Amino acid sequence: MRESVVQRQLQAYNDKNIDLFMECYSEDVKIYDFPNTLAIEGQEAMRERYHKLC
């Protein structure tokens, strides 16, 4: 069975592998705070935020 992108993302996060984690997202990723406030735009901004967590 082929591994899903969700499983790859979760495994990369648990392994604290920021590079594999970021491969699960497009270059133009946008992350919103509920309900509609843009919090992160683009992989570089996301990498900066999630690097602390991974």
Backbone as CSV, one residue per row, in Angstrom:
resi,resn,N_x,N_y,N_z,CA_x,CA_y,CA_z,C_x,C_y,C_z
1,MET,0.832,-1.174,0.000,0.000,0.000,0.000,0.888,1.253,0.000
2,ARG,0.465,2.262,-0.725,1.215,3.506,-0.839,0.928,4.417,0.359
3,GLU,1.957,5.038,0.872,1.821,5.932,2.020,1.144,7.240,1.597
4,SER,0.191,7.720,2.381,-0.505,8.964,2.063,0.349,10.168,2.443
5,VAL,0.041,11.297,1.844,0.753,12.529,2.171,0.543,12.895,3.636
6,VAL,-0.619,12.570,4.160,-0.890,12.853,5.573,0.023,12.010,6.463
7,GLN,0.178,10.748,6.124,1.059,9.877,6.914,2.511,10.337,6.809
8,ARG,2.958,10.722,5.598,4.332,11.216,5.419,4.558,12.480,6.245
9,GLN,3.588,13.395,6.216,3.701,14.646,6.963,3.785,14.361,8.453
10,LEU,2.933,13.483,8.951,2.926,13.142,10.368,4.232,12.464,10.782
11,GLN,4.714,11.544,9.958,5.966,10.855,10.278,7.141,11.828,10.292
12,ALA,7.187,12.728,9.310,8.266,13.722,9.258,8.225,14.625,10.491
13,TYR,7.035,15.038,10.879,6.880,15.869,12.078,7.357,15.114,13.320
14,ASN,6.915,13.890,13.466,7.319,13.085,14.628,8.819,12.816,14.647
15,ASP,9.417,12.687,13.461,10.861,12.459,13.350,11.666,13.748,13.450
16,LYS,10.959,14.868,13.559,11.592,16.193,13.615,12.466,16.460,12.385
17,ASN,11.934,16.067,11.214,12.642,16.244,9.947,11.950,17.346,9.151
18,ILE,12.419,18.581,9.310,11.769,19.734,8.692,11.787,19.647,7.167
19,ASP,12.835,19.077,6.583,12.916,18.985,5.121,11.840,18.060,4.559
20,LEU,11.694,16.882,5.135,10.643,15.968,4.674,9.259,16.524,4.984
21,PHE,9.124,17.192,6.105,7.863,17.813,6.471,7.449,18.840,5.409
22,MET,8.388,19.679,5.005,8.073,20.739,4.035,7.787,20.187,2.646
23,GLU,8.303,19.024,2.317,8.019,18.411,1.015,6.539,18.078,0.843
24,CYS,5.809,18.043,1.907,4.376,17.713,1.859,3.517,18.927,1.489
25,TYR,4.117,20.085,1.335,3.385,21.323,1.083,3.868,21.980,-0.206
26,SER,2.959,22.687,-0.877,3.310,23.392,-2.105,4.087,24.665,-1.770
27,GLU,4.773,25.187,-2.763,5.557,26.423,-2.588,4.670,27.586,-2.162
28,ASP,3.428,27.607,-2.621,2.537,28.732,-2.327,1.514,28.408,-1.227
29,VAL,1.927,27.585,-0.278,1.059,27.185,0.833,0.553,28.426,1.585
30,LYS,-0.698,28.353,2.014,-1.286,29.399,2.847,-1.939,28.716,4.043
31,ILE,-1.639,29.214,5.230,-2.205,28.675,6.459,-2.969,29.803,7.143
32,TYR,-4.200,29.486,7.498,-5.087,30.478,8.091,-5.373,30.161,9.549
33,ASP,-5.475,31.221,10.351,-6.027,31.105,11.694,-7.538,31.179,11.541
34,PHE,-8.243,30.375,12.312,-9.693,30.341,12.219,-10.277,31.695,12.560
35,PRO,-11.234,32.174,11.809,-11.840,31.530,10.663,-11.206,31.911,9.320
36,ASN,-10.624,33.105,9.204,-10.138,33.502,7.883,-8.990,34.511,7.920
37,THR,-8.130,34.416,8.908,-6.983,35.318,9.008,-5.744,34.605,8.487
38,LEU,-5.158,35.150,7.429,-3.954,34.558,6.851,-2.812,34.671,7.858
39,ALA,-2.265,33.547,8.273,-1.204,33.514,9.288,0.160,33.264,8.667
40,ILE,0.208,32.411,7.641,1.470,32.042,6.997,1.223,31.966,5.505
41,GLU,2.147,32.528,4.734,2.050,32.439,3.278,3.412,32.082,2.701
42,GLY,3.458,30.966,1.992,4.681,30.522,1.347,5.501,29.583,2.212
43,GLN,6.293,28.745,1.527,7.070,27.742,2.249,8.133,28.342,3.162
44,GLU,8.742,29.430,2.755,9.791,30.007,3.609,9.227,30.472,4.945
45,ALA,8.076,31.137,4.908,7.446,31.587,6.148,7.011,30.383,6.987
46,MET,6.498,29.361,6.318,6.071,28.166,7.031,7.269,27.454,7.658
47,ARG,8.354,27.363,6.909,9.563,26.715,7.422,10.061,27.439,8.674
48,GLU,10.053,28.765,8.656,10.500,29.532,9.816,9.643,29.219,11.039
49,ARG,8.341,29.138,10.857,7.428,28.879,11.967,7.556,27.445,12.460
50,TYR,7.572,26.480,11.535,7.555,25.072,11.929,8.929,24.538,12.292
51,HIS,9.984,25.233,11.913,11.338,24.796,12.270,11.473,24.685,13.785
52,LYS,10.780,25.537,14.499,10.827,25.513,15.969,10.127,24.276,16.520
53,LEU,9.173,23.734,15.768,8.403,22.590,16.237,8.996,21.261,15.806
54,CYS,9.681,21.273,14.675,10.214,20.002,14.128,11.608,19.725,14.604
